[in-house]
Amino acid sequence: MKVGKLLHTRYRVNDLESTVKFYRDVLGLAEVRRHKSPRGSELVFLKSPGSEELIEITCFPGSGPVQVQPDLTHLAFEVDSLAEFEKHLAAHGLKFSDGPTTTSTGSTFAFVDAPEGYEIELIEKKQARPKSKL
């Protein structure tokens, strides 16, 4: 027996609205649905363009405050240009928390922190060079 496709990833937060605003306005994700669970959690599902998987942001004050540990987990998104995304972040009063760093394969990555402290990795893949016609 095997599992099927990945459906969603869940992050619990203290401030639902500021986190949803970050994912929507800064990262460009779309809010797919929002509801309250039977136990009282507030749930918002977000979707990245070009991906089927959802990100579930939930707030459940009854389970205590969220304290995100450094380097615990992160989400990674592809961007066309880290330089342009850095300008976009600056327009929102934000900056990279780490990087940009270029890998041995030529891709470049950087991190920005979401409101609760979860890390978001942004990856600019190395551009393939067109083959010369000799």
DAFENFEN-V375855 format. One record per helix or strand. SS is the DSSP state (H for helix, E for strand). FROM is the first residue (numbers start at 1). TO is the last residue. If there is no record, write none. Layout:
ss->[SS;SS]
from->[FROM;FROM]
to->[TO;TO]
This chain:
ss->[E;H;E;E;E;H;E;H;E;E;E]
from->[8;16;30;42;54;61;74;82;98;108;119]
to->[12;26;36;47;59;63;78;91;102;113;124]
